[in-house]
Amino acid sequence: MTITLELELHSSKNGQQIIYSKKLDRPLIVKKISARVQDNKLKVLLLANKRKWDKMIEGKQYPLKVGFYVWRKTKRRFDWVNIIQGLQDSMVKNGYLPDDCASYLTPVFLGWDVDPVKPRVEICVL
């Protein structure tokens, strides 16, 4: 059983920018609009698949070995850890995992491919 999230994942590292707040008189790190859009899409997609996730992990013990297969729009280089981090954070925020630390999650990177029409990520519990 797999969960398919139809969106292109972007690195959480590249989703931030530094702005200077005159009011606070210091620099602030804020998420770029594209990162906030991804967070919102992930929230909607994860909430829609929560029941399926609960069935997938039924009877399993932590740490869960969770597999990720990614389809991207282009062959542009990426770092597995950075691209999956935002998804893992959203999984925690939306009740899929208590935390994304090693006590609860062992991510398994199953591979990646290019699909310019339908970028997506498939998630399975191994």
N, C-alpha and C positions, 0 to 999 in steps of 0.2 A: 504494500500500500504506500502511495506517495502523495505528497501535497505539492501542487504546482502553483507557484506565484508568478503571475504574468506581469513582470516589470524588469527593467534593467537595473542591476545592482551597481552602485558606485562606491568607491572607497570612502570610508568614514574619515580618513585622514585628510583627503582633499576637499572635504565638505565644510571646511571652516575658514573663516577669515578674521583678521584682527582689525578692529576699528578703535578709534580713540574717542572716548566719551568726555566731552567738555564739562558736562554736568558733574561727573564723578572724578574728573581730572586724572583719568588712568585709562590704559588700553583694556579692551574687552575682547574675548574670543567668542564669536557668534557663528551659528550655522549659516551657510549659504542657503539661498532660496531653494536650489536644487536638492540639497540635503533635507530641508524641511518637507519638500514635496515627496521625496522618497519615504521619509518617516511616516507621513500621512497615508501614502499608498500601502505601505507595509502594515500599518495598523488595521486598515480596512480588510486587506486580504487575509491577515492572520486571524482576525476576529471571525471572518466568514468560514475559516477552516478549523476552528478550535475543537469542535466535536470530533472531527476526523482525527486530529492530533491525539485527543484523549483516548480514542480507540487504539491508535497506533502504539501508545505507551502503556496500555493496560497490562498489568502484571509484570512490567519491566522494572528493574532496579537501577538506581543511579550509581555511577554516572552513565547516562545514555550515550550510546554511539550513534551520532546523527550524521547521515550522509548528505552531502550537498553536490548537486550537479548544476552547472551554470551555463546558460546560453547568453552570449553577449551580441550586441549589434555589430561590432567590429572585432578585428584581431588585435586591438590595442592592448598593450602590456598591462598587467595588473598583478597585485600581490594578494594571494589567497586570504591571508589573515585579515588584511585591511578591508577587502571587499565583503567578507562574511561578517565582520564585526558589527556593522549596523543592523544586519538581520538578526544576529544573536541578541543584541541589545533589545530589539523590538520583540523578540520571542520572550524575553524576561518581562518586559513592560506589559505584554498582553497575556501573561499567565501560562505560557507554555513551559517555562522552566523557573525554578525558584531563583536561580542565578546562573550566569554563564561561565562560572569558574570550573576548574577541573573536577571538583567534587560532584558536579551535576551533568557536565557535558564533555564529551570527547568528540570534537568535530572531525569528520572524515571527508576529505576532498576527493570526490569521485571522478572529477574531470570537468572539462568545459568544451564548448563548441561555439560556432558563430551561427546566428540566425538573425539577419537584419530586419526581418518582418516581425518576429515574435520572440523578443528576448524574455528570458524567464529563469527561474531557479526551481529545481525539484528537491524536495526534502523527504528523506526516508529515515526510519529508525532501523538500524542494523541489529 
